[in-house]
Amino acid sequence: MITRFRLCLVIALGALSLATLHARQQPAAAPEVFCNTMQAGALCPTATVSILKLSGPNVQVWLNAVGKYNSAIENATRQLKADTKGILTPAQMVEIDRWMDKGLNPEVNRVLAQRAAAGR
């Protein structure tokens, strides 16, 4: 459980770091890899099917995997908050919420679109 938690946390924080570094350099329209209406780091199930050009039975396999991934992201965030509740101040907990908040995913999507346009 803790290994999955750490992996999800590393993935989410990595994606957020990329967004922070490159957010202002990309135009507003970007493919929605990470769902704009979900917690930071959560993938868009159907949008990613289109982006990856999946078809047939692979679509359902992908959707199931994305569902598990998104649940892990959500559970990892809850676990992080539970594990650190006794050591962080209320203001620090608000900061953690800000890091995981909805609204950051569009920034990550812009970074991904910029990298795709640059051929990376």
C-alpha positions in Angstrom: 0.0 0.0 0.0 2.7 2.5 0.9 4.6 1.7 -2.2 1.6 2.5 -4.4 1.1 5.6 -2.4 4.6 6.8 -3.0 4.4 6.0 -6.7 1.2 7.9 -7.1 2.6 10.8 -5.1 5.8 10.9 -7.2 3.8 10.8 -10.5 1.4 13.6 -9.3 4.1 15.8 -8.0 6.2 15.3 -11.1 3.3 16.3 -13.3 2.7 19.4 -11.2 6.4 20.3 -11.3 6.3 20.2 -15.1 3.2 22.5 -15.1 4.9 25.0 -12.8 8.0 25.2 -15.0 6.3 25.7 -18.3 2.7 26.9 -17.7 3.0 30.3 -19.2 4.7 29.3 -22.4 1.8 27.4 -24.0 -1.4 28.6 -25.7 -4.7 28.0 -23.9 -6.0 25.1 -26.0 -4.5 21.8 -25.1 -5.6 18.2 -25.3 -7.2 17.2 -22.0 -4.9 14.4 -20.9 -5.4 15.3 -17.2 -9.0 16.1 -16.4 -9.6 19.7 -15.8 -12.6 19.0 -13.5 -10.8 16.4 -11.4 -8.0 16.5 -8.7 -4.5 17.3 -9.9 -2.9 14.3 -11.6 -6.2 12.6 -12.5 -6.3 11.3 -16.1 -9.3 11.9 -18.4 -10.6 8.4 -19.3 -12.3 9.1 -22.7 -10.1 12.0 -23.8 -7.0 9.8 -23.4 -8.7 7.0 -25.4 -9.0 9.5 -28.3 -5.5 10.9 -27.8 -4.0 7.4 -27.8 -6.2 6.3 -30.7 -7.3 3.1 -28.8 -10.0 0.9 -30.3 -11.7 -2.4 -29.7 -11.2 -4.2 -26.4 -8.2 -2.1 -25.6 -10.6 0.8 -24.9 -12.2 -1.0 -21.9 -8.9 -2.3 -20.6 -7.6 1.3 -20.7 -10.7 2.7 -19.1 -10.4 0.2 -16.3 -6.7 1.0 -15.8 -7.4 4.7 -15.7 -10.1 4.2 -13.2 -7.7 2.4 -10.9 -5.0 5.0 -11.4 -7.4 7.9 -10.6 -8.6 6.0 -7.5 -5.0 5.6 -6.4 -4.4 9.3 -6.9 -7.4 10.1 -4.8 -6.6 7.6 -2.1 -2.9 8.7 -2.0 -4.0 12.2 -1.4 -6.3 11.2 1.4 -3.6 9.0 2.9 -1.0 11.8 2.7 -3.4 14.1 4.6 -4.2 11.5 7.2 -0.5 10.6 7.7 0.5 14.3 8.1 -2.5 15.7 10.0 -0.6 15.6 13.3 2.5 17.3 12.1 1.2 20.0 9.8 -0.5 23.2 10.8 -3.9 24.1 9.4 -2.2 26.6 7.1 0.2 23.8 5.8 -2.8 21.5 5.2 -4.4 24.3 3.2 -1.2 24.4 1.1 -1.4 20.7 0.5 -5.0 21.1 -0.6 -3.8 23.8 -3.0 -1.2 21.5 -4.5 -3.8 18.8 -5.2 -6.7 21.1 -6.1 -8.8 21.0 -9.3 -7.6 23.6 -11.8 -4.0 22.6 -12.0 -4.5 19.9 -14.6 -5.0 22.4 -17.5 -1.5 23.7 -16.8 -0.1 20.2 -17.1 -2.0 19.7 -20.3 -0.5 22.9 -21.8 3.0 21.6 -21.0 2.2 18.3 -22.6 0.9 20.0 -25.7 3.9 22.2 -25.9 6.3 19.3 -25.7 4.3 17.4 -28.4 4.5 20.5 -30.7 8.3 20.6 -30.1 8.6 16.9 -31.0 9.5 15.7 -27.5 
